[in-house]
Amino acid sequence: MNTTEKLKKIRSRCIELLTIAEKRAGAAEAGWKSTIAAIDGVLATQHELGVTQTVANAVDHINVTITSILAAWPEEMFNDVA
């Protein structure tokens, strides 16, 4: 599974968990929403910019964000998501 596929699975899991959290509100809901927003931003930026020298700073930021998201979501937390 490549990084983009993994990010999409994490995003799907967040949407699933957000549905549960919306019934309870609070910090969990904000966490799922912020993770979804971060993933959407990373995926959109990757798509728009690609990886070139002229966008090195943006790419570095994307990579740091991806690393942080992936570290927070070990595979066992979303393996059951289609």
Protein Blocks (a to p, Z undefined) as FASTA:
>chain_A
ZZklmmmmmmmmmmmmmmmmmmngpjklmmmmmmmmmmmmmmmmmmmnopafklmmmmmm
mmmmmmmmmmmmcfklmmmpZZ
